[in-house]
Amino acid sequence: MIDTIFAKIVRREIPADIVAETPRALAFRDIAPQAPVHILVIPKVAVATLDEVSDVTLLGELLQLARDVARAEGLAATGYRVVINTRDDGGQTVPHLHLHLLGGRAMTWPPG
């Protein structure tokens, strides 16, 4: 596993605006937001892509944390989007599994 910027955030080696945390996941604001609310939800363990997840309960925990953060950010009433990009063609730029929680405006379709 590559030592990514997200792994360094998990280890608190570099700062991040952390908004929520569980024993196995971390949620923090994206430094280049694509929406008024753009929060990344990551596992604390090193998993490069969605294809490499073997613990399906971890996926559930990541989605629950995304939902809980969306509620805390006031997005639940109007809606939000959760995206997982996988590998180069999917738009993944950091090889550490992460969910994008996007909200605060109407989303368009198709996304890209």
C-alpha positions, 0 to 999 in steps of 0.5 A: 500500500502506498503511503498516501496523504489520507494515511498521513491524515489518519496518523495526524501527521498532516492537518485536516478539518476533521468533522467526524470520526469512528474507530474505523473511519474518518471524515474531513473537509476536502481542501478543493471542494466541488460543492458548498459541502464537500467532505471525504469519508475514509477508512483508517485502514489502508485500502486502495480502491473499492475493488480491494475491500474484503470487509463489507461491514467496513463499507456499511460503516463508511456509508453510515458515517457519510449519512450521519455527517450529512445530517449534521451538516444540514443536508438531509432535508434537501439531499446530497450525493455520495460518490466513490471514484475507482481507479484512473478512469473512475476519477480516483486521484488518491489510491486510498478508498474514499467517499465524497459527500457532496451537498449544499446545492442541486446536483446535476446529471450526468456527473461527468 
